[in-house]
């Protein structure tokens, strides 16, 4: 993992206040998301969404894809969150980490699992499936592809559709981490710190 600076005290581009939201995104940002466990009751209260609202056309194009991966994907909930946490850790993204620790807890990942994410795919305690998912995540970051041995292992655990989805999930959360880190989006109060 690259050296990760502490979260800066100020965002480079701050979240857009609700009174400035474009009409094209106002209804979406006002949507109730309390059930997702993100610690906010509407999309617009989450700094990530209120920041992206400053580019309403891009936000409107990005949100359906992001939502499909997060809420409608083929990968099981716990697998998806394990992969996202590894991306957040690899990219040194405190915002992505904090948000997804909360979601991962709902998916059944334990505090020990969260600690092991930092240690990577060879840490003791992972199942073969979990280790392969983490290894694929690392390989995509370091070599832009899943290696043959990891792929062959994954084919014993994942369907064809899940195999297609996995690199897209990893790539999407890299894109998001790069953006969050570059814009210096600040975690909401109470988000767990990166381990």
Buried (B, 14 or more C-beta within 10 A) or exposed (E): EEEBEEBEEEBEBBBBEBEEBBEEBEEBBEEEBEEBBBBBBBBBBBBBBBBBBBBBEEBBEBBEEBEEBBEEBBBBBBBBBBBBBBBBBBBBBBBBBBBBBBBBBEBEBEEEBBEBBBBBBEBEEBEEBBBBBBBBBBBBBEEEEBBEEBBEBBEEBBEEEBBEBBBEBBBBBBBBBEBBBEBBBBBBEEBBEBB
